[in-house]
Amino acid sequence: MSRHDKPTSRRDFLREGLRSLVNAGFGGVFEKLERVSELIERGEPKPAPLMPILSCETRALHPLLETGQITLETCCAVLHELDIQGVSLSDRYLSSLHPRYLENLRETYHRHGIAITGVMVSEPVNLSDETTLSRRLDELTERLHAAAILQAPLIRLHLTSERDEELLERAALFLQRLLPEARRRRVRITIENREGIGKRPETLLHLIRMSDPRWVGVCYDFGHGAPERLYDAARMLAPYAFHAHAKSFAFDARGEETTIEYGRVLSILRLASYVGALSIEYAGEDDPIEGVRKTRDLIRRHWRAY
């Protein structure tokens, strides 16, 4: 380059390198990287980082919370004793969304070394009910704000409709209305693979691609879906997962879950470079503490990083 030529900027240099890789046949991944580079250059917000730690859903401790044997405030001591580093809070157990209450709750967990890995919105959103959509949007905006105060990186939604043929379009429009607030709070939105928009993996992935995969992803539940497609669904959803529910029901004499091949599911997540929380959701009929403990041991047996 002569001294009269304009120097190549760092941004142009990176873009030319990415374009060369795209031309060489590495299109999809590097086109996404170029897009992310442009967003960063423009100063747009980045999502809060995910937490690659072992977590527990408050839903797993529902029998104890429901009967008052523990509270949300004392739950952190239980998890600390179980050597679990994270908790995912169902909003049904939050007695208030007032910032001071949420700040105190966050600090209580942090003092015990427990990070808050997500806020699970318990009430499904019926996208066919036009009379409640505005109210639900306001409620979810409050949940995004609550998650930001709690320093949780994501919320979980369950989107449903009375008419399947309009579900995808309505879900995409609803997310577009919610995304500006998610970006402002730097909190991701996840959709669980369950009834509604998450029932078929193909439909859920279509919705994510229609939205913004940096901000909208999967809350992957090990136990949801048709049994014959359980592991195919895992392979499809794992690359888009921000959060994972390590569902368990019962265990055999070796400590393996009787309905889910944990080694197989965790291998799929590991191959997809999953970096979110593995959050235990024991849903069996035995003692919940023992169920959580057995699920913890099972995860660590198959994936020692957690």
Residue pairs with C-beta under 8 A, 6 or more apart in sequence:
1 7
8 16
11 37
11 41
14 34
14 37
15 34
15 37
18 30
18 31
18 33
18 34
18 37
19 34
21 30
22 30
22 31
32 213
36 214
39 214
40 46
44 183
45 183
45 184
45 186
46 186
47 153
47 186
47 187
47 188
47 214
47 215
48 151
48 153
48 154
48 186
48 187
48 188
49 153
50 153
50 154
50 242
50 243
50 275
50 276
50 277
51 86
51 115
51 117
51 153
51 276
51 277
52 274
52 275
52 276
52 277
52 305
52 306
53 85
53 86
53 115
53 117
53 277
53 278
53 306
54 84
54 85
54 86
54 277
54 278
54 280
54 296
54 299
54 300
54 306
55 84
55 85
55 86
55 87
55 88
55 115
55 117
55 118
55 277
55 278
55 279
55 280
56 79
56 82
56 84
56 86
56 87
56 88
56 279
56 280
56 281
56 292
57 87
57 88
57 90
57 120
57 245
57 279
57 280
57 281
58 65
58 72
58 75
58 87
58 88
58 89
58 90
58 93
58 120
59 90
59 120
59 281
59 283
60 280
60 281
60 282
60 283
60 288
60 291
60 292
61 70
61 75
61 78
61 288
61 289
61 292
62 288
63 69
63 288
64 70
64 288
64 289
65 71
65 72
65 75
65 93
70 78
72 89
72 93
72 94
72 95
72 105
73 105
73 108
75 87
76 87
76 108
76 109
76 111
76 112
76 114
77 112
78 289
79 87
79 112
79 114
80 112
80 113
80 114
82 289
82 292
82 293
82 296
83 296
84 114
84 280
84 292
84 296
85 113
85 114
85 115
86 114
86 115
86 116
86 117
86 277
86 279
87 109
87 114
87 115
87 116
87 117
88 116
88 117
88 118
88 119
88 120
88 152
88 156
88 243
88 277
88 279
89 116
89 118
89 119
89 120
89 150
89 152
90 119
90 120
90 122
91 119
91 120
91 121
91 122
91 143
91 146
92 122
94 101
94 102
94 105
94 146
95 101
96 102
97 142
97 143
97 145
97 146
99 149
102 146
102 149
102 150
103 149
105 150
106 116
106 149
106 150
106 151
109 115
109 116
115 151
116 150
116 151
116 152
117 152
117 153
117 154
117 243
117 276
117 277
117 279
118 147
118 152
118 153
118 154
118 155
118 156
118 190
118 219
118 243
118 277
118 279
119 143
119 146
119 147
119 150
119 152
119 154
119 155
119 156
120 155
120 156
121 140
121 143
121 155
121 156
121 157
121 158
124 158
124 159
124 160
124 196
125 133
125 136
125 140
125 157
125 158
125 159
125 160
125 174
126 132
126 160
126 161
126 162
127 133
127 159
127 160
127 161
127 166
127 167
127 170
127 171
127 174
128 161
128 162
128 163
128 166
128 170
129 162
133 174
137 174
137 177
137 178
140 155
140 157
140 178
141 178
141 181
143 155
144 155
144 178
144 181
144 182
144 185
144 187
145 181
145 185
147 153
147 154
147 155
147 185
147 187
148 185
148 186
148 187
152 187
153 187
153 188
153 242
154 187
154 188
154 189
154 190
154 217
154 219
154 242
154 243
155 187
155 188
155 189
155 190
156 190
156 191
156 192
156 219
156 243
157 189
157 190
157 191
157 192
158 191
158 192
158 194
158 195
158 196
158 198
159 167
159 171
159 174
159 191
159 196
159 197
159 198
160 167
160 195
160 196
160 197
161 167
161 170
161 171
161 196
161 197
167 196
167 197
167 203
168 197
168 203
168 206
168 207
168 210
171 197
171 207
172 207
172 210
172 211
175 189
175 207
175 211
175 216
176 211
178 189
179 189
179 211
179 212
179 215
179 216
182 188
182 189
182 215
183 215
188 215
188 216
188 217
188 242
189 215
189 216
189 217
190 216
190 217
190 218
190 219
190 242
190 243
191 197
191 198
191 204
191 207
191 208
191 216
191 217
191 218
191 219
192 198
192 218
192 219
192 220
192 221
192 224
192 245
193 199
193 201
193 204
193 218
193 219
193 220
193 221
193 224
193 225
193 233
193 237
194 221
194 224
197 203
197 204
197 207
198 204
198 218
198 224
201 225
201 229
201 232
201 233
201 236
201 237
202 236
204 218
204 237
205 236
205 237
205 240
207 216
208 216
208 217
208 218
208 240
213 240
217 240
217 241
217 242
217 243
218 237
218 240
218 241
218 242
218 243
219 241
219 242
219 243
219 244
219 245
220 234
220 237
220 238
220 241
220 243
220 244
220 245
220 269
221 244
221 245
221 247
221 281
222 234
222 244
222 245
222 246
222 247
222 248
222 260
222 262
222 265
223 245
223 247
223 248
223 249
223 259
223 260
223 283
224 247
225 233
226 233
230 260
231 261
231 264
231 265
231 268
234 264
234 265
234 268
234 269
235 268
235 272
238 268
238 269
238 271
238 272
238 274
239 272
239 273
241 269
241 272
241 274
241 276
242 276
243 276
243 277
243 279
244 269
244 274
244 276
244 277
244 278
244 279
245 279
245 281
246 262
246 278
246 279
246 280
246 281
246 295
246 299
247 260
247 281
247 283
248 257
248 260
248 280
248 281
248 282
248 283
248 284
248 291
248 294
248 295
248 298
249 257
249 258
249 259
249 282
249 283
249 284
250 257
250 258
250 259
250 284
250 285
250 286
251 257
251 258
251 294
251 298
252 258
255 294
255 297
255 298
255 301
256 262
256 298
257 295
257 298
262 298
262 299
262 301
262 302
263 302
266 278
266 299
266 302
266 303
267 302
269 278
269 303
270 303
278 299
278 303
278 306
280 292
280 295
280 296
280 299
282 288
282 291
282 292
282 294
282 295
284 291
299 306
300 306
